[in-house]
Amino acid sequence: MKRNRLIRMILAAFFLALAYVMPFLTGQIPEIGAMLCPLHIPVLLCGFICGGPWGLVVGFIAPLLRSFILGMPPLFPTAFCMAFELAAYGLVAGLMHKFLPKKKPFIYVSLLTAMIVGRLVWGSAMFICLGVTGGTFTFAAFMAGAFTNAIPGILVQIVLIPVLVMALDHPKLMRWRD
């Protein structure tokens, strides 16, 4: 039991480090680097591999850590709202993967559900944050931020995450899990 917890903690730290570094790599791709949503991939993988609670923690910390250390994304409202979005991504992906059968279609169901819930959480957080500060967050702004501007990242996640989860979720590789 302690060994499983230690392995999850080490993997969660790895995914957090990956979330810290990934934007440096995608930032080198002109015009679409930020649209690739580089923080989302490690958080989703953390949820699938380590479980929902670990995905939640890594998802919440990643944008705030980058904001405090590097100033990017800007702390309020961007990193603050992303923290809730990514926490939802990690939690939902992990919980759904735990309770649904470990078959390919259900990996997609878990992923798509996590992506939708995370985007709804982000929209709600933006609506509240901007409302509190006297700003407005329209439905058009939500659609642009959650979907239209994120299409490259959404496509990368839909292609990459299931492949990585299937590769990493092999029983011999994951025998440490409960």
Contacts in CASP RR format, 6 or more apart in sequence:
PFRMAT RR
TARGET T0000
AUTHOR 0000-0000-0000
METHOD contacts of the structure
MODEL  1
MKRNRLIRMILAAFFLALAYVMPFLTGQIPEIGAMLCPLHIPVLLCGFIC
GGPWGLVVGFIAPLLRSFILGMPPLFPTAFCMAFELAAYGLVAGLMHKFL
PKKKPFIYVSLLTAMIVGRLVWGSAMFICLGVTGGTFTFAAFMAGAFTNA
IPGILVQIVLIPVLVMALDHPKLMRWRD
3 176 0 8 1.000
4 176 0 8 1.000
4 177 0 8 1.000
4 178 0 8 1.000
7 176 0 8 1.000
8 50 0 8 1.000
8 51 0 8 1.000
8 54 0 8 1.000
9 54 0 8 1.000
11 46 0 8 1.000
11 49 0 8 1.000
11 50 0 8 1.000
11 54 0 8 1.000
12 46 0 8 1.000
12 50 0 8 1.000
12 54 0 8 1.000
12 55 0 8 1.000
12 57 0 8 1.000
12 58 0 8 1.000
15 42 0 8 1.000
15 43 0 8 1.000
15 45 0 8 1.000
15 46 0 8 1.000
15 49 0 8 1.000
15 50 0 8 1.000
15 55 0 8 1.000
15 58 0 8 1.000
16 42 0 8 1.000
16 46 0 8 1.000
16 58 0 8 1.000
16 61 0 8 1.000
16 62 0 8 1.000
16 65 0 8 1.000
18 41 0 8 1.000
18 42 0 8 1.000
18 45 0 8 1.000
19 38 0 8 1.000
19 39 0 8 1.000
19 42 0 8 1.000
19 43 0 8 1.000
19 58 0 8 1.000
19 59 0 8 1.000
19 62 0 8 1.000
19 66 0 8 1.000
20 62 0 8 1.000
20 65 0 8 1.000
20 66 0 8 1.000
22 38 0 8 1.000
22 39 0 8 1.000
22 41 0 8 1.000
22 42 0 8 1.000
23 34 0 8 1.000
23 38 0 8 1.000
23 39 0 8 1.000
23 66 0 8 1.000
23 72 0 8 1.000
25 38 0 8 1.000
26 33 0 8 1.000
26 34 0 8 1.000
26 36 0 8 1.000
26 38 0 8 1.000
27 33 0 8 1.000
27 34 0 8 1.000
27 38 0 8 1.000
29 36 0 8 1.000
32 152 0 8 1.000
33 152 0 8 1.000
35 149 0 8 1.000
35 150 0 8 1.000
35 151 0 8 1.000
35 152 0 8 1.000
35 153 0 8 1.000
36 152 0 8 1.000
36 153 0 8 1.000
36 156 0 8 1.000
37 150 0 8 1.000
37 152 0 8 1.000
37 153 0 8 1.000
37 154 0 8 1.000
37 156 0 8 1.000
37 157 0 8 1.000
39 59 0 8 1.000
39 62 0 8 1.000
39 63 0 8 1.000
39 66 0 8 1.000
39 82 0 8 1.000
39 86 0 8 1.000
40 86 0 8 1.000
40 89 0 8 1.000
40 153 0 8 1.000
40 157 0 8 1.000
41 156 0 8 1.000
41 157 0 8 1.000
41 160 0 8 1.000
41 161 0 8 1.000
42 58 0 8 1.000
42 62 0 8 1.000
43 55 0 8 1.000
43 58 0 8 1.000
43 59 0 8 1.000
43 62 0 8 1.000
43 86 0 8 1.000
43 89 0 8 1.000
43 90 0 8 1.000
44 89 0 8 1.000
44 90 0 8 1.000
44 93 0 8 1.000
44 111 0 8 1.000
44 114 0 8 1.000
44 157 0 8 1.000
44 161 0 8 1.000
45 161 0 8 1.000
45 164 0 8 1.000
45 165 0 8 1.000
45 168 0 8 1.000
46 54 0 8 1.000
46 55 0 8 1.000
46 58 0 8 1.000
46 59 0 8 1.000
46 90 0 8 1.000
47 54 0 8 1.000
47 55 0 8 1.000
47 58 0 8 1.000
47 89 0 8 1.000
47 90 0 8 1.000
47 91 0 8 1.000
47 93 0 8 1.000
47 94 0 8 1.000
47 97 0 8 1.000
48 93 0 8 1.000
48 94 0 8 1.000
48 97 0 8 1.000
48 107 0 8 1.000
48 110 0 8 1.000
48 161 0 8 1.000
48 165 0 8 1.000
48 168 0 8 1.000
48 169 0 8 1.000
49 165 0 8 1.000
49 168 0 8 1.000
49 169 0 8 1.000
49 174 0 8 1.000
50 58 0 8 1.000
51 90 0 8 1.000
51 94 0 8 1.000
51 95 0 8 1.000
51 97 0 8 1.000
51 98 0 8 1.000
52 90 0 8 1.000
52 91 0 8 1.000
52 92 0 8 1.000
52 93 0 8 1.000
52 94 0 8 1.000
52 95 0 8 1.000
52 98 0 8 1.000
53 91 0 8 1.000
55 87 0 8 1.000
55 89 0 8 1.000
55 90 0 8 1.000
55 91 0 8 1.000
55 93 0 8 1.000
55 94 0 8 1.000
56 87 0 8 1.000
56 88 0 8 1.000
56 90 0 8 1.000
56 91 0 8 1.000
57 87 0 8 1.000
58 86 0 8 1.000
58 90 0 8 1.000
59 83 0 8 1.000
59 86 0 8 1.000
59 87 0 8 1.000
59 89 0 8 1.000
59 90 0 8 1.000
60 83 0 8 1.000
60 84 0 8 1.000
60 86 0 8 1.000
60 87 0 8 1.000
61 83 0 8 1.000
62 83 0 8 1.000
62 86 0 8 1.000
63 73 0 8 1.000
63 78 0 8 1.000
63 79 0 8 1.000
63 82 0 8 1.000
63 83 0 8 1.000
63 86 0 8 1.000
64 75 0 8 1.000
64 79 0 8 1.000
64 80 0 8 1.000
64 83 0 8 1.000
66 72 0 8 1.000
66 73 0 8 1.000
66 79 0 8 1.000
67 73 0 8 1.000
67 74 0 8 1.000
67 75 0 8 1.000
67 78 0 8 1.000
67 79 0 8 1.000
68 75 0 8 1.000
73 79 0 8 1.000
73 82 0 8 1.000
76 129 0 8 1.000
77 125 0 8 1.000
77 126 0 8 1.000
77 129 0 8 1.000
77 130 0 8 1.000
77 133 0 8 1.000
80 125 0 8 1.000
80 129 0 8 1.000
81 122 0 8 1.000
81 123 0 8 1.000
81 125 0 8 1.000
81 126 0 8 1.000
81 129 0 8 1.000
82 122 0 8 1.000
84 121 0 8 1.000
84 122 0 8 1.000
84 124 0 8 1.000
84 125 0 8 1.000
85 118 0 8 1.000
85 119 0 8 1.000
85 121 0 8 1.000
85 122 0 8 1.000
85 123 0 8 1.000
85 125 0 8 1.000
86 118 0 8 1.000
87 121 0 8 1.000
88 114 0 8 1.000
88 117 0 8 1.000
88 118 0 8 1.000
88 121 0 8 1.000
88 122 0 8 1.000
89 114 0 8 1.000
89 115 0 8 1.000
89 117 0 8 1.000
89 118 0 8 1.000
90 114 0 8 1.000
92 110 0 8 1.000
92 113 0 8 1.000
92 114 0 8 1.000
92 117 0 8 1.000
92 118 0 8 1.000
93 110 0 8 1.000
93 111 0 8 1.000
93 114 0 8 1.000
94 110 0 8 1.000
94 114 0 8 1.000
96 106 0 8 1.000
96 109 0 8 1.000
96 110 0 8 1.000
96 113 0 8 1.000
96 114 0 8 1.000
97 106 0 8 1.000
97 107 0 8 1.000
97 110 0 8 1.000
97 165 0 8 1.000
100 106 0 8 1.000
100 109 0 8 1.000
100 110 0 8 1.000
102 169 0 8 1.000
104 162 0 8 1.000
104 166 0 8 1.000
107 161 0 8 1.000
107 162 0 8 1.000
107 165 0 8 1.000
107 166 0 8 1.000
108 158 0 8 1.000
108 162 0 8 1.000
111 157 0 8 1.000
111 158 0 8 1.000
111 161 0 8 1.000
111 162 0 8 1.000
112 158 0 8 1.000
115 154 0 8 1.000
115 157 0 8 1.000
119 146 0 8 1.000
119 147 0 8 1.000
122 146 0 8 1.000
123 137 0 8 1.000
123 142 0 8 1.000
123 146 0 8 1.000
126 137 0 8 1.000
126 141 0 8 1.000
126 142 0 8 1.000
127 137 0 8 1.000
127 142 0 8 1.000
130 136 0 8 1.000
130 137 0 8 1.000
131 137 0 8 1.000
147 154 0 8 1.000
168 174 0 8 1.000
END
